[in-house]
């Protein structure tokens, strides 16, 4: 599969990199600049790569050589279906399908679902949708097929949820124009000064406003930030997520039903962001590999999890990966050169066969395996997945993140890409990155700093036998260093990247509200729609005028009674949990199974309890302790608030 030379330690290494990388089965797409904001691209990339020159890439190329050696004997086993070039319009059709808007290109289909989604879009997101529809329509006309329906004939709702027509007789053209020229929130009122890099200081990462809208404001105001120069792991900029009054939502805080809506919204937002930045978002067409008779290595993540869940329900990360990571955490974190120093390929192949035979029987002896062999098995497991862990569709986009000159915007793109990943891939990637962080934390003992770990893991994540090789001539070194830099960002900023932006949560709420109301968005009903929306708006404004509110918080699994809470502008989730604990300990409430409650200094531990928002315009939402509850009540007055035990703690009952 590989045809490459072992890079020497002398000055001819970059020259040999060309031959090496051209035969690597990885595809790292180049994104051409198309807008003024992207003009500093080459300069920004060059300056960042120059700063990386001081950091050795030896580990990267050595890992490529190790991959080559471990797969040479198995080259015939890798059977890949031909990847056909997409015809004009196919990419746009696939994008509309993945964005949940496929009905827009059908001749006869229901409009409701599309209208509900379109009604939540911001100006830049709506423009991204229109751009794909226009391209698809042009391709249809060239093929002498009937043109697709114009979206302007379908809906007339702006991203904020307010109708864009002030009169019933407004034309469809005017409705669509207003959608594209409207905005949910006015980003001009936000402070974007933190985007201009100020090294040595913690910077605010704004998740309240759509990233594409922020980029559009920067472009309009010509606030072009200088490219980040990275010299070592310690120089990486520190970002602090801006906490609004509704707190921060992490991946896992939303119900499965609501999380299913996030990838669609994230894809539209990522596309809009790339459009504003002047980049083309390229995606691969998924290729099919021959099925394998193995049970562990080379098995799709979904299949692995289905098998594992028969043994342990609710398993979210493959049991084999959990076992590999656990073994390395117990005995490998202190091993010098762990991950970098390759184990014996013969032993690794033999161990793979033993695992296939004995893993599920519990007969495999982990304590007899050398740690470098375990790290080899870990990397082999990732490489042997039938599709890349970052998915075949979005691997080019992950690789192309390096082309965005601004660090904050690179992280915005990565955040959206991670939210787009299928849940099994996202959970597995998170488990891997958490382990890699632990390796970096033991740098003094294992001699593996953040850059070392990143260069070793990048080939295993970005090279895959199931993808065609289309690396531009002379770009091998830049792409290799860029891939390692992307891995470094994912390791270092993983807490930020596994956050669901507030603007996406707001869009999920609007989707749920619209689905429950089932408005008919067509011209003949626009008058009734306006009347209903204005009535809802008046109701919300009335709620927001309330300075205080008394609500009930339920804890049915802990108490038979509800907790009555008086809310004001300063009441946070943490305050309610403390009040709940105080009542548990002092007022002698009728507690269910009180013996098993976790106690600390005669009071229930705060971190053992969580407050959930359930129903209304959200499925279920685990609330940030810093959420201001009166603000939340105004946004979702029909929800119930329920106290539950933190699932990461031992059960109380």
N, C-alpha and C positions, 0 to 999 in steps of 0.2 A: 504493500500500500504506500509506503514511503520510499523515496529515493533521495537520500540526503547524505551529506558529509558531516562528520563530527567537527564542530567548530574548533579551531585552534585557539590558543590563548594569546596569539600575537596580533599584529595589526591587520592581518588579512581576514579577520573574522567577519567584518561587515560584508566583504566581497563574497565569502562563502555563504553568508546568510541568504543571498539571493537564490542560489540553487536550492538551498534547504527549504525555504519557505514556499517556493513555487510548486513544490511537490506535496505540501501539507494540505490535507483534505479539509481545509477550513475556508470559509467565505466571509471576508470582512469588507462589507460594502463601503464604497466611497460616496460621500454625499456632496454633490457640487453646490457651491454657493450660488444663490439666486437673488439675494436681497442685499441692501446696503448694510444691514446688521451683520451679515455673514462675511463682509469684506475682509475683516481682520483674520479670516480663517487660517490662511497659510502662515501668516506671521505668528498667530496665537499658537498654532500647533507646533510650529518650529521652535518657538521659545520654550514651550513646555517640554518638548522632546529633548532640546538641548540641555535643559536642566536635569533630564533623566539620564543623560549620557554619563553623569557621575555615578549612577547606580548601575551595577553590573547586570548584564542580561545573560551571563553565562548559565545561570540556572534554567532560564527559559529554553535555550538551545540544547542544553544537556537533557532536559526533560523531553524535548522533541525527539532526540536521538534514542532515549529510553523507550518512548512510545513506538518508534520505528522497530526497534529490536524485539519488543514484546508482541508485535503484530505481524511481523514478516512471515512467520510460519503459518499464520491464519488468514493470509490474504484471500485465499479462495473462498473462505467462509463468508466474506462480506459481499453479499449480492444485493445490489441496489437497483431499483427500478429506474428506468430512464427519466430524467427530469426534462420535461418538455418546456420550451419557451412559451410564455403566455402570449396569446394574441391580444391585439389592441382592445382595450376595454375590459379584459378579464380581471386585471388587477383591481380596477375600480369596482367591478361587480363583487369580487371577493371581499373587498373592504366594506362595501355597503352591507353585505351579508353578515360579516363579523361585527359591524356596528349596529346591528339590529334594525337596519333600514332597507332590507331587501325588497320590501313591498313597493318601494318607490320606483323600482325598475320593472315591476310586473305590469302586464296590461290590465288585469282586473284583480284587485285585491282590496281587502279591508283597509281603511285609512286610519282607524282609531289608534292602533298601537304605535304607528309611526308618528302620528300627531302628538301623542303623549310624550314620546321621547324628544321630538323636535321642539316641543314647547319649553323644555328645560335648558336649551342650548344658549350659550353666550354668543355675542357677535362673531368672535373669531371662530368658534366651533361651528356656527351656522355657515360661515363662509367656507370652511373646510368641507362640509357636506355638499354645498352647492358646487364647489370646484370639482369634486369627484363625479357628481351627477352630470355636469357639463361635459366632462371628458368622456363619460360613458355614452352620453347622447350623441356626441360627434362620431364616436366609433359605430354606433348603430346607423347613423345616417350614411356613413361610408359603405356600410354593408347593405344599404337599401332596405333596412328593416324599419318598422314603425317606431317613431321616437318615443322615449319614455315620457310618462306624465310629468309635467312641470310641478315642482313642489309648491310653487306659488298658488297653484289651484287647490292645494290640499289644506294648508294651515295658515293661521294668521295670529300667532302667539309669540310674544317675546320671551327671552330667557327668564325674566323675572316672574313670569306667570301672569302678568297683566296683558290684556289684549292690546294689540297695536292699532286697532281700528276704533276711532271715536264715533264713527257713524256706521249705521247698518249697511249703507250702500257703498262702503269702501271697496275698492277693486282688489282682486287677488294680487295684482302687481304691487299695489301700494302696501298690502299686508306683508308681502315678502320683503319689500324694500325696508319697511320699518323693523322687521325682525333683524335684518343684517346690520342696521344702523343703530339698533338699540343696545342697551347694556344692562345686565342685572344689577351690578354694583359699579359705581363710578370709580375706576381705578385711579383717575386723576387726583382723587382726594387722599390716596394712600401715599405713604412715605417710602420711596424706593431708593433713598440715598444710600442704604446699606448695600445696594448692588455694586456700587463702586468699591473695589477692594481696598480694605484698610488692614494690612497685615498686622498680626499680633493681637487683634481684638476679636471678641466673639461677635458673630454676625447673626442677625435675625433672619429666619427662613419663614417667609410668609406663605401659609397654606389656606388663607381665607379667600383670596382672590385667585381665579383661574390663572395658571402659569402663562397661558397664551395671551391673556389680557395684560398681564404684567409686562410680557415681552413687547406687546404692541405699544404700550405706553412708553417703554424705554426707546423703542424705535422712533416713535413720534417725537420724543424729546431729545433724541440723539445722545442718550446716556449710555455710551459704549464703555463698558468696563474693561479694564486691562486684563489680559490673560493671567491666570494663576501660575506662578512658577513654583514647582514642587521640587524641593531639594532632598528632603528625607521625610520619613513617616511623621516625625514630630512637628513638621512645618505645615501639615494639613490644616486648613482653616477650620475653626470651631464654629458650628452653626447651632443656634438655639431656635427651636420651633416656636413661633409666635402663638401664644395661647390666648385665644379670644375668650369671651365669656361662656362659650359652650364647650370649652376644653379641647382636648386632643383625642382623636379616635385612632386606635392602633388596629392593624390587621388582626382579626380575631375578636374584636369588640362588637362587630355587627353580626346579625344572624346570617345563617347560610343563604336564606332567601334574599336578603338585601345585598350580600356580597356577590351574588350572581349578577347583579346589575352593575357592579363596579367595573369589571373589565371592558364592557361596552362603552361606558362613559369615559374611561381612561384612554381607550383607543381613539375616540373622537378628539379628546383633549390633546393627546400626544400628536396626532396628525395636525391639529390646529397650531400647536407650538412649533412643529417642524415647518409648517407653511410660513409662519411669521418670521422664523429664523432664516428662512430661505433654503431649507434642506428638503430633500425628497426622502420620505419614509419608505424604504424598500423592505419588502417581506418575501421570504422564500415560500414556494409552494411545497407543502409537506410531501416528502417522498416516502414510499413504502418499502420496508425491508422484508425479506422472507421471515416467516415465523420461526421461532426456535423451540426446541424441545426442552431447553433448560428451564429451571425453576427460579433461578436467582440472577445470574449474570446474563445480560442481553435480553432481559424481560422488560416490557413496558411498565412504567410506574403504576399505572392504573391496575394492571394485572397483579403486580406484586402486592399492592395494597388490598385488593380484593381477597387474595389468598391469606394475607396476614390478618385481615379483619375477621376471618373465620376462626382464627385462634384467639385474637385479642380485639374485640369490637372497639370502634372509634380510633383505631390506629391511623395516624396521619402521616407518619414517616416510615418507610420500609423497615421491617425488623432487622434485616441484614445490615442496613446502613447504621441503624441504632447500635447494633452489636459492634460494628467496626469502630465507630466513634467512641463508644464506651471503653473498648479495649485500649484504644490509643490514649484516651484521657486518663486512664488508670495507670498505664505503664509507659506511655510514649511521650508525654509532654516534656519530660526532662531530657529526652534522648537528643544528643547533638546531631543536627542535620536532619531531624525528622521531616518527612515529606520530600526533602531534597535528595538524600542518600537513597539510592535505589536498592531494593532487596534483590534476592536471587530470582531471576525470571523463571527458572526451573521450579523452584520451591513455590513461587506464587501460582504458577499453573497447576501444580499438584494440590495446593491448598484450595484453589477454586473448585477442583473436582471433588475434594473431600467435603467442602461446604455444600455443594450441590447434593451430595449424598446424605450428609449427616446433620445439616443445620437444623432442620425442623424436628429431628428426632432428639435434639439436645445432647448428642454424643460428641459434638465437635469440641475439642479442648483448646480454648483460647490461650490458656496460660503456657502452652507449649510453642506458641508462634512468636517468632522474632518480630519486634516492633516495626522494623523497616519493611518486612514482608506484609505486615498489616496495612501500613501506609500505601504499599504497592497495590494491595487488594482494594483499598478505598478508591484510589485513582482509576484502577481498572473498572470498578463497578460504575463509576461516572462515565467513563469513555464508552463502555459497552452497552449503555442504554440505547435502544433502537433509534431513539430521537434524542437530540441534545437536551441536557437539563434545562437550558435556556430556550428550548423549543426550536425546531427547524424554521418555523415561520419568522421568529423574532431575533434569531441569532445575529443576522446582519445589522439589525437596529441596535442591539446591545454593543456590537463592535463599533458601530458608527458614532456612538455617544462621544468617543474621543475627539471627534471633529468639531464639537461645539466649543468655542473658545472660552466661554465663561463657566467657571466652576459651578456656580449656583444653578445655572441652566442645565448643565450636565446632570446634576443631581435631580433636578426636576424631571428630566427625561427618564432617568433611571427609576425614579419613584413610580412613574406611570408605567414603565415597562414591567416592573415587578408586580404591579397590580393587575396587569393584563395576563400574566402567567396563569396557567391552570392551577388550581389549588394544590394538587399533588406536587407539581414542580416547585411552586412557591414555598410550600412547607419543607420540602427536601432541601432546597437551596438555603433556607433559613437555618436548618439544622447544621448544614455544612459550614456556613459562614460563622455560626456561633462557635463551632469547634475551632475554626481557623483563628478566631479572635483569641481563644484560649492558648493556642500555639504562640501567637505573637506576644501575649502577656508573659510568657516564660522565656522571652528572648535572651535574657542573661544566662540561662542555663542551656537552652537548645541552639543558640546562635542563629535563630531564624527570626529576622525582623519582618516588618510588614511587607517590605518590597521583596524580600526573599520568598516569602510565602506566596505572594501574588504572582511572581514570575514562574514559580513551579506549578501553580494551579491553573494559570491562564491557558496553557496548551490543552489541558484536560477538559476545560469548559468550552473553548472556542474552536478546537479541532475535532471534526467528526467525520467518520468514514461515509456517512450518509449524505454529505453535502458536496456539491461540485466545487472544484478549485478554480476560482476566478480572481486571483490576486494580481493586481496591476504590476507590471514590471517596474522594479526599483522602489516599490512601496513596502517591501517585506519588513525591513527594520522598523519603520514607522508604525506599521500595523501591529507588529509584535509588542512593541513598547506600549502602544495604545491599549491593546488588549490587557496587558498586565496592569496598566493604570486603571482600567475599568474594574478589574477584580479588586484592586486596592481600595477603590472607592466603595465597592459593595461591602468589603470587610469593615472598613473604618466607619462608614456612615450607615450601617445596617439598621440602627434604631430609627433614624430619620426615614430611611427608605421603606421601612415596613409600617409607615403611617398612612392612613387614609385621609387625604386632604379634606378640610372643612367644606370646600366648595363642591367636592364630589358627594359628601354626605348630604349637603343641601339639595343637590340634584336628585339623589335617591328619595329624599322626602317628597320632592315635587312629583316624582314618578308615582310614588305610592298614593299621594293625594289625588292625582289625576286619574289613576287607575280605579280608585274607589268612587270617584264622582262620575267617571265615564261620560265626560262632556262629548257632544257631537260637534266637532270643529268644522263646520261648514257655514257658508254664507247665510243660509236661511235661518240658522240658529244663533247668529252672532249677537242678536239683540238680547236673547235670553241669557246667553253666555256673559255678556257685559253686566247684566243686572245681577247675576249670581256672583261674579267675581267682585264687583263693587260691594255687595253685601258681605262677602267673606272678608274683604279688605277692611270694611268698617268694623267688623267683629274683632279682627286682629288688633286694629288700632285701639279699640276699646279695652281689650285685654292688656295691651302694652301700657295703657295709661294707669293701670292699677298699681299702686305703690306696694301692696302686699297681698298675700293670698294664703289661705289655709288649705292644705291638701293632706291626704292620707297616704302613708307609705305602708305597704304590706310586707310581711315576712312570714308567710303561712307555714313555711317549713321550720321556722324557729319559734313563732308565737301564734297564739290563737287570736290575738287582738292586733288591730292596726295602730300605727304610730301617727298621731296628728302633729303635723309640722306647720309652723307659721313661717311663711316665706317673706323675705324682703330682698332688697337689691344686693345685700351682702351675704345671703345664705348660699353656701356651697354644699356640694355632695359630702365633703369631709365633715362638715358641721352636722349634717343629718346622721351620719354614721356614728359620730361621737355622742350625739343625743340618744341614739338607739342603744348604744353600749351603756350609757349612764342609766337609762331606764331599766335595762336588763339587770344591772348590779344593785340598784338602789330601791326600785319601786316594787320588786317582787312580782313581776309580771308572770303570767301563766306560761312558762317556757316549756317547749316540747323537748324532751330528752336533755335537760339542762346539764346533766352530769358530763356529757361529752363535749360541752362547749370549751373552746380553747381559752385558757385564762392566763393572764400575765399581770402580776401585782394587783390581783383581785378585780381585774377588768378584762373584758373581751378584747383581743388584739384587733386593732383597726384594720390591718392589712388582711385579716381573715374574712372580711365581709366586703361585699361589693353592692352597689346600687345600680339597678337596671331600669331603663326606660322601655316599656313594653306597649305596643299598640299605637293607635292613632296613625301618624304618618311614618312610622318606623316599625320594623318587625320586632327586633329586640336589640337593645343598644346598651352595652356596659359603659357606664359613665365615668369620665375622668374625675378624680377627687376634687379638682379645681373648677368643675362646672358650676356656674351660677344657676340655681334651679328656677328662679323666677323668670329669667330669660328663656330657659328651656320650656317652661310652662307656656309662655306666650307663643312659642313656635309650635308646640305640640300639646295643646290643652286637653286632648282626649286620651292621652297616654296614662297608663298605670305605672306607678313606681314600686318596684319590688326589691327588697334586700335579699341577697342570696350569698351563700358561702363561696369564697374564692376557690375555683376548682383546682388550683395548684396546692391547696392546703389539705391536710387529712380531713376526712369527713367528720362533721360535728355530730351527725345523727345517723 
